[in-house]
Amino acid sequence: MPHARSLLRFASRLTGNSFQAEDLVQETLLRAWRGFGQFDPETNAHAWLFRILMNEFLQQKRKARSSFVAGPAAHSGQPMQASIHESVEVTQAFDRLGSDQRTVLLLAVVEGFRCREISEILHIPIGTVMSRLSRAREVMRELLSEVVR
């Protein structure tokens, strides 16, 4: 259960709905428990759980055949260091990113995964992770610099 908070934070951002996020995390933890015999203790458990969550999210998305809509950022429980105005601006800029860039940026910046781990979680080449991350950061810089002007 030590990873439940970060799973819920990520799921909330993916689904945009706290109830759907909770269901997604519960299903993820259930699948992890059922598949624990397949877990390699020498691997990263955190990344393994995020891979299960992404697989479950994509499976639900395929079933629903609905488009991806990101909602407001989940509160991480950390003390607020930026003003409300700045937080809103960052969230609005973040929401303007494409879903692929948002996902990679969330995993890297918010969840603290390394590029190799993100590559494993999303089942994409590490070069793709690095380029999406670079582009996402550049777009965020541009969008936030427009706000400053």
N, C-alpha and C positions, 0 to 999 in steps of 0.2 A: 503493500500500500504506500510506500514512500514516494512513488511516482504518480499517484492519483491526482494530486494538485496540478502538476504540470500537464498531465493528460487532459484534465478538465479545461484548463486554460486554453490549450491548443484546440481541443474539440469545440469549445465555445466560439473560437475565432473561425473555425472551419464552417460550422453550421449556422452561426449567427443566432442561435436559439439555445437558451440555457437548458431547456427540457430535452431537446434533441441531443445536446452535448452530454448531458448526464446519462442518457440512454446509450449513447455511443461509447462512453467510457465504461459503463457497466458491461456492455457486450464485449468490449476489448478485454476487460479483466476476466470475464468468463471464458473467452477463447484462450487467453493466456493460461488460465488455470487448467483448462482441458488439454492444452497442448504443451504443458510444462515438460513432459517427457521428451519433447523434441528440442527443448532449449539447451544450448551448449553453454555450460557454466563459464567458459573462457571468453564468451562474447559479452557485449554490453547489454545488460538487461533493459536499460532505459531505451536504447535504440530499438531493441526487439519489441518492446511494448508499443512504441510509436509506429513501427512497421505494421503491427497488428491493427492499430487504430486506423492507419491510412487505408489498409486493405478493407476494413469494415466500412469506413466512410465511402470509399469508392464503390463498394458493392451496394450499399444503400442508395448511393447516387444513381447507379445504373438501374436499380430496381424502380426508383421513383421517376427516372428520366427527367429530372428537373435540373435547371441550371444552378451553378454554384453562386451563392450570394453570401458575401461576408458581412457579418454584423459588427456591432460595436465591440471594441477590445474588452476582454475580461479583466477585471481588477485583480492584480497579482497579490494583493495583501501587503505590498511594500509601501512605505511612506511616500507621499507625493512630493516630488522635488521640482516639478514644473508647474506653472500656473495652469488653471483650468483652460484658459484660452490657448496656451501652447499645446496642451494635450489634445484639444479638439482639432487644432491645425494638423498635428502629427497624424491623428486618426483619420482625418479626411484625406490627407496625402496618401496614407497607407491604403485606404480603400480605393484609391484611383489606380493602384498597381494591378497588373493582371494576376489572376489566381495562382499561376505558377510561380511568379515572383513573390507574391505574398506568402505563399507556403514556404518557400525556401528561406525568405527573410525571417519569418516566424521561428522556424526551426533553428536557424543560426543565431539570431540576435536574442530572441526571447528565451528559447529553450537551451541555448548554448551548445548545440551539436556542432561537431566539426564537419567539414565538407564530405569526408569519406563516410561518416555516419549518415549524413543526409542522403548521400547517394544510395546507401543501402536501404534506408527507410522508404525512399521514393522510387527505388528501382530504376534510377536513371544514371548515366555516366557521370563521373566526378567532374569532368569538364563542363557538362551541362549545368551542374550545380554551381560551379564557380562563375560561369557566365551569367546565369540567372541572378545570382547573388550580387555580382558586380553591377549588372543593369538595374536591379532593384535599388541598390544604394545610390546609384547615379540619378535615377528618376526621383527618389526621395529628396536628394540634395537640390535638384532643380525645382521641384514643387515647393519645398520649404524656403528656398531662396526667393521665389516669387512672392511668398507671403511677407518676407522681410522687407522687400522693396516697397 
